[in-house]
Amino acid sequence: MFSKIQAGAKASENLYSLIETAKANDLNTYDYLQHIFKDLPNAQNIEQVEALLPWNIELGNF
């Protein structure tokens, strides 16, 4: 709605979805985003990416 280009809208949609899913899984969204932005670039396969999804993170893990 507020993006001028489709790619920006898609990026916003993905980020908002991730934040809301983290909230639904009782995670501190700031800490969770710091965690995935730090670890995601090092993911080598789909299993490592899936391990970073909000429902696979334990509350005290970071």
Secondary structure by P-SEA (a helix, b strand, c coil): cccccaaaaaaaaaaaaaaaaaaaaccaaaaaaaaaaacccccccaaaaaaacccccccccc
